[in-house]
């Protein structure tokens, strides 16, 4: 995967282990369907307190004493293995956790921790084996699936990793660890694809397209614009290239050249609804009539396009036709209730229509969504540092 992925490995693993440790300790007595003696129970309670207090060496001794009293108590081997893991005593962790799985082959937490031990030791085949078994024992454990995917990445099975990661992303689109890993895999796949294209056709415009798209995903819009411009020079008749070029120029704030690129895209493909609505957005201030025409054209081609609905509504507001804008904005919000722009524009439309109370309600929704987005961004920045 490269150095960036491996640098992040320790943080992600340690966070996952903390989740497993809490679970394992909580499941340490009756959950494994074994009736401990009073002495064993007392030792377990003491070991649990020592773990919570950071006295791991003392907890190790107590679990070892429990094993002497009853060598078949699965939880003792399980919890002992988790402590050895946290102490970096990986070989001892493997021995203890393996013993737990021999006593209870269906013990998912021990399998998962074994996978983490192997992962930390760079034994990715062993990690893959244990994570796969753990995932089969508990298909709902998304953390295990994440690390199964990461093991596959290290084993160069990128397509297998993508299949798992995309399912995880579908289940939880806001999981930043899944997004981080998926982005890394996509980057490697893109690099490999570029290399293959260069081998077959060193002068292919598709190389510049892929480089542009890669730069775009990293919000490196200036670099993306340069790649798309070179792609156009290599293949000037491909309409999609002009749209992509205009899109990144718009992101850079170069609206005049973006509009020119969108116009060239439409000259080559009049059915490009993307260029229609994005150029409409640029034209709202200076030429709302043309903006309205283009937004209408985009929506005739793709009626459910929320961005085009909002753009048409803005053009209608600019033309002092707020009542007509309300319907479009309601449709856009129905498609995406967290579309802050649509709520903001709906508040404007209501206010221009004399509907003060409705406008205030939309203002409140907009402020809430904007605040939530700001807080989420702050949390991501904190996590990045």
Secondary structure as GFF3:
##gff-version 3
##sequence-region A 1 385
A	DSSP	alpha_helix	3	7	.	.	.	ID=ss1
A	DSSP	alpha_helix	9	26	.	.	.	ID=ss2
A	DSSP	three_ten_helix	30	32	.	.	.	ID=ss3
A	DSSP	alpha_helix	38	52	.	.	.	ID=ss4
A	DSSP	alpha_helix	56	69	.	.	.	ID=ss5
A	DSSP	alpha_helix	74	86	.	.	.	ID=ss6
A	DSSP	alpha_helix	90	103	.	.	.	ID=ss7
A	DSSP	alpha_helix	108	120	.	.	.	ID=ss8
A	DSSP	alpha_helix	124	137	.	.	.	ID=ss9
A	DSSP	alpha_helix	142	154	.	.	.	ID=ss10
A	DSSP	alpha_helix	158	171	.	.	.	ID=ss11
A	DSSP	alpha_helix	176	200	.	.	.	ID=ss12
A	DSSP	alpha_helix	205	217	.	.	.	ID=ss13
A	DSSP	alpha_helix	221	234	.	.	.	ID=ss14
A	DSSP	alpha_helix	239	251	.	.	.	ID=ss15
A	DSSP	alpha_helix	255	268	.	.	.	ID=ss16
A	DSSP	alpha_helix	273	283	.	.	.	ID=ss17
A	DSSP	alpha_helix	288	301	.	.	.	ID=ss18
A	DSSP	alpha_helix	306	318	.	.	.	ID=ss19
A	DSSP	alpha_helix	322	335	.	.	.	ID=ss20
A	DSSP	alpha_helix	340	352	.	.	.	ID=ss21
A	DSSP	alpha_helix	356	384	.	.	.	ID=ss22
###
